[in-house]
Amino acid sequence: MPGHAETLRRTGGREVKSIVFESETIAARVGELGQAITRSYPDGDLLVLGLLKGSFIFVSDLVRKIERPLQVDFLVASSYGRGTMSTGDVRLLYDPETRLEGKHILIVEDIVDSGNTLRRLLALLSERKPGSLAICALLDKVEKHEAFAELKFVGFDAPQAFLVGYGLDHAEDFRHLPFIADLM
């Protein structure tokens, strides 16, 4: 575990409480997830849908570990409107260009917190008649949501902390960090 000075150097002088998952730990787990996904989808069309913005680094690393043909697209979903509280109404701000009917759809998310947005998103995507629908999340705050069957691939159980790095942000900062840290 790096010392305080090393952590400050790695974050560009920005304070974090601690490093929760080092880049090597993340890379190893992403490789394992890629293998599990490869085994789970032996045939058919696979479409990996990254949920932006937080998943972009994870998606990039993950698809290079999946050893089968696939397509990649992204979704931007909002349930907040202009406020800071969720309205409960999920809108797709960017809808995938790719046809979903009959394909295996794998939604890739950085972190599952309450799961509310994902549940509504699953309902929207189900209307497009995919062959199957599943979620791969790098982090899962298990105690904050009820279990749901579509969450098939999870990198790590997330601690109760404000996590940044590896795509996760605080006010658009920290996404670029190669590790995941507790900010508070």
N, C-alpha and C positions, 0 to 999 in steps of 0.2 A: 504494500500500500504506500503510495507516494506521500511525502511530507507536505506540510502547508505551503512552503515556498514552491515546490514542484507543482502542486495543484494550481496555485496562482499563476504560474508560468503557463500551464496548459490551458487555462481559461482566459488568458489575456489580462490578468490582474483582477478579474471579477471574483468576488467571494462566493463560494459554495460551502455548504455545511460539511458534506462528505461525498466521496465517490461511492455509488451504490453498485454499479456494474462496470467493470473495466472493459476496454475495447476487445481484449482477447477473449473474455468470457462471452461477450455478445457475439463475436464472430463464430465461436465454437457452437453456440446455441442456434444461430442462424443456419449453420451447416446442418445441424441435426433436424431443424424444421424443414429445410429443403429436401432432405432425404425422406422424411415422413410424408411430405406432400407428393414427392415423386412416386412413392409406393401407393399412396391413396388414389392416385389418378393414373392408372395404367393405360387408359385409352380415352378417346373422345376429345373434344375441343376444350381446352382450359383457358379461361380468361382471368387474369389477375387484375383486380380493381383496387388500386391504392386510394385510400381516403386521405385527401390532402388537407393541410400541408404536412402534418406531423409524420406521415408514413413514408415520405419520399426517400429517405436514406435506407430505411428498412426494406422497402420494396426493391430498391436498386441492388442491395446485397442479396436479398432472398431469391430473386428470380435467377440470379447467376448460380445458385445452388440447386435449383430444380432441374433435374436431368430429364427433360421431356419437352416436346414442342409446347409453346404457350403464346398467348398474346398478353399485352400489358396496356391498360388504360387507367384513367384516374377519375375519381368523383370528388366534387366539392359539395358538401351538404351543410346546411345551416338550420339550426333550430333556435337561434338567438335573435334574429331580426336585427334591430339597432340597439337592443338592450344588453344587459349582462346576465339576465335570467332566461332560461330556455322557455320558449313559447309552447313547446310540445309539438309544434307543427314543423315537420322536416321538409325542407325544400331543397331540391337539387340545383345548385348554382352553376355547376358544370355537369352535364349529363354525358355518359360515355357515348362515344361515336360508334362503338362496335355493337352489332346486333347480339342480344343476349339469349334469344330463344334456343333451347336445346343444349346450350353450353354449360360446362361446369364453371361456376362463378366462385372465385375465391376473393373475398374482400380482405384486404390487408390494412390493419389499423395499428397505430402506434400504441395506444393504451385504451383499455376498456375501463371506464369509470362506472357510471350508473347503468350504462347499457341502453338507455332510453333512445338515444339517437340511432344506434345500431338496430334496435328492434323495429323502429319505424322505417328505416332504410331497407331492412330485409323485406318488410311488407311491400314497399314500393317496387323492389326488384323482383319479387315473386310474381307480381302481375305480368311480368315480361316473359314468363314461362321458361326459366332456365332449366337445364337438365338436373342441376343440383346447385345448392347455395350453401357456402360455408364461410367461416371467418378464421383468419390467422391474425392473432394479436401478439405483438412483442411483449406487452405488459398487461397484466390483468389484476385489477383491484377487486379480487374475489369477494371480499366481505361487503362491497358497496352495491352489488347487484344480485338479482336472482339468476340462477343458472339458466342457460338456454342452449339447446341442442346444436345450434349452428356454430358455436364457438368450439371448433375442433382442434385448433393448433394454437398453443400458447407458449411463448418464450419463457417468461418468468412471472411468478406471482409478484405483484408490485407492493412495496411497503407503503404504509400511510405516510407519505411524504410528498412534497412538491418537487417532482422530478423534471429535470432538464437534460438536454443533450441527446445526440443520436436522433435528431429530428424533433424532439420535444422542446418547447420553448417557454419563455416567460417574456411577454410583450415583444415577440419576434426575436429575442436574443437567445443565445446558447444552443440553437439548433445544430450548429456546426461541430460541436464537441464530439469527439470519437467515443466518449464514454457517457454513462448516465449518472447524474449527480443529484443529490438532495440539495435544493436551493436554500431552504429555510432552516 
